[in-house]
């Protein structure tokens, strides 16, 4: 069973009387009761209030890695590059961060997309200028060579390239990861975020 949100949100939604959707699968049913047991576990966590989808171990693993290796890096890199570019162009760093993600707007609109659908969210929440920008700039920002790179990400997950790289990193106690995290903590964006949190205080749900 694989919940589709981190444990923090699973717990919060369970306590609120709801749940998070899950993937379920049975790899080897030695007792004949494995599927019933995994569904009972999903029910106990509140997941069946929302939905349990049968997805194979392999697909769940590969889809999860794909999100982590393509979608999330793309979002993080887009914010980082946008921040650096706009600050270089003379915009106030804290105002840039507020526009990009500091207000929470990005998270809220993506959450709404999860509820009503991606394009329905755009039609419902985005102005005509925003809609035109999304649909007209997407082909420029996502040319065919980018689509080929997406295929490379899938291939590296499936053929074990990433797994071998990760195991090597793990065996050395994650030196590359530690270096990248330290650089991220000390970059200009992180410093601007700290200043923004002093200016604007949002109540966390």
N, C-alpha and C positions, 0 to 999 in steps of 0.2 A: 504494500500500500504506500502510495507516494502522494502526500498532500501537496496542493498546488500553491500554497503560500507558506512562508516560514512559520515556525512553531509559535512565535509571539502572537501572530494573527490568528492562528488556529485556536489558541487558548482564549483570546479575547472574544472571538466569535462564538465559541462554545459557551462561554459564560453569559453571553448576550442571548443565548437561545437559538443560535444559528450554527453555521459551520463553514468549512471551506471544501471545495470540490477535491476529489482524489482520483488518482489512477489506481486500479487494482489488477493483479494478475496472479496466477498460480503457476509456478515453474515446475513443481513436482508434487503431485497429490498422493502421498503415501497412505493416507487414512481414508480418502474419499470424502473428507469433510473440510478440506482446505479452503475451498471457495466460500463456504458458509462461514467459516471462522474469520476469514479476512473481511467479509462483509459485516460480520458482527462487530469486529474491531472498528471498521469505518463508522458503523452506527453509534458505537460507544463514544467516538470522538465528535459526533455531530455531523459527520460528512454526508451521510445519506439524507439529511435535511436539504442538502444542496444538490449533490449528485456524485455517484461513483461510476467512473468510466473504465471499461476493461481495455487496457493497453498493455502490450507485451513489455517484459523487462527491457529488451533491447531498444524498443522505440522510446520508452520513457527515458532511458539513460541518454540516448542520442538526442532527443528533443531537448532535454534539460541542458545538456552540454551546448547545444546549438544556441539556445537563448543566452547562455553565459559567455559563449565565444563570439557571438555576432551581434545580437540585439543589444545587450547591455553595454558592451564595449562601444558600439556605434553611438548610443545615447550619451555615454560619458565623454567620448571623444568629441562629439558634436558640441556639447556644452563647453568643454575645455577650449576647443578651437574658436568657438564663437566668443567666449570671454576674452581670450587673448587678442583676437582681431579687433573687437569693439573697443577695448581699452587702448590698443595701439592707435585707433582712430579718434581717440580723445573723449570717449564716453566715460562717465563716472563709474568706477568699478562696482560700487554697491548697487547703483541703479541697474547696471548690466546684470548682476546676479539676481536681483529682484525680478527682472524681466525673464531671465532664462529658467530659473527654478526656485529661487528663494521665496517667492510668494506661495508656492505649493500648487500653482495653477497647472503645471505640467502633470503632476501626479493626479490631480482631480479630474482633468479631462481624459487622461488615460484610463482612470477608474471608470468614468462614465462610458468610455468605449467598450470596456469589459461588460457593462450592463446592457447597452443598447446596440452595440456594433460600431466598428471604426468609422465607416462613412456616414452613418446616421448621427454619430457624435459630431462629426465635422459640419454636417448640415444644420444641426441643432444649436451648436455652441459657437461656431466660427462665423465671423463677419464675412460678407462677400469678398473683401480684400484678402482676408486670411484664406478663404477657400481657394481663391484664384491663385494665391501664392503657393499653397500646398500642391495643387494639381499641375501648375505650370512649371514649378521649379523641381519637382520630383524627378522628371526624366533627366534634367541637367545634373542633378546631384547623384543620380543612380544610373550612370551609363552602362553599356554592355560589359565593359571590363570589370566593373564593380560586381555585376551578376556572376561573372566567372570566379571572382574571389569568394563569393558566397558559396559556390560549389566546392571550392578548395577547403573551406571550413568544414563542410559536411564530410568531405573525403578524409580529412585529417582525424575527424572523430571516428569514422567507421573503420579506417584501416589501422587504428591504434597509435598513430603518430603522436597525438596529444597525450595519450596515456603513458607512453614511454617517456616523453618529455617531463610529465608531471611526476612520475615515479623517480626519475633521476633528480629532479628538484627536491622532492621529499627526502630522499636518501641523504642529501647534503644539508638538510634542515632549512630549506627554502631561501638560499642566499639571494637569488634574483628577485623573488617576491619581496623580501625584506627591503632590498634596495629601492624597488619601485614604490613601495608603500611609504618609505621615508621621504622620497622625492615628492610624492603627492601631498604628504602632510606639510611640507615646507614650501610649496609653490605659492604664487601670488593669489591664485583663486582661493586657496584655503585661508590665507590671511584676510582676504576681503570677506569671506563668509563669516569669520569671527567678528569682524567689525559690523557686518550686517545684523548679526544676532544681538549686538548691543543696541542697535537702532530700532529693530523691529522684533517684537516678541509675540509669536503666535502660540496660542494655547494648543497643546498637542492632545489629540483625541485618545 
